[in-house]
């Protein structure tokens, strides 16, 4: 809806676009399994008419609340009935042109009421209590939404492997430094004062000196361990892109092919639903009933395919089922090849390379 798209480039009231806000929420959910958004209104003064409200600069805005900031959240089905979080705000009384200080603030949102406590010194003090009305009515739920992707962080396994890889790589670097420095072994010397090592060495009779160097077995073993770790990390990272029959219902899937999807596409569907919910609450502040339609899953369908579907496209060309131009467009849409040139330009380049014997 045009009333909502008006705020697309400044969705949070601080210059961040809706793309920036939703990307941040999604990355947060990938890291912690869940993330939140609050939809609020910036009116700070009492107005009598819609014209006065517009003139005052009042507007809705939405912002992310990190999972580690949330102290309590309660639901009635999908609706949030209580949302409590803690963050830091600027301490205006102790901030000047040269120094900015912050104090903790707790925000408690319940249907129709928002309370805020701050802790300027050693105890919490109630600093504001606001009545919330949307369209002149007290809402039945809190204007906050949760993007819950999974019970456990989706990339937790990859994060653990990353830590293990860092530790192993650190040990490997250390042993490389050690192995590069040979150890001088001296035998037959009773008194160390008889040995002078500075470019030349003077040893008593029957004494001997030689260097002991690392065999490299530990280095090779460590490198093999690192290689296996990196293989495991590749598998863990690709897990989000692997298609399985797990995700979409018949209603969610637009066709039979989308019934077998990746975790990433499943999460994309959850993000799609989350964005609709946020925009729906955003629209309620603007008195917009129909926010419009959008669908992220179709974009993801073109970006999460494995190499097997790509091979099937190429096989379809050789079997004469589809044209080369159709195959070229399919590979571009799947980001398998770049879209910097057109199909016709590629055909011209292929012909040139054939003439000069490059292909």
Order of alpha helices (4+ residues) and beta strands (2+ residues): alpha-alpha-beta-alpha-beta-beta-beta-beta-beta-beta-beta-alpha-beta-beta-alpha-alpha-alpha-alpha-alpha-alpha
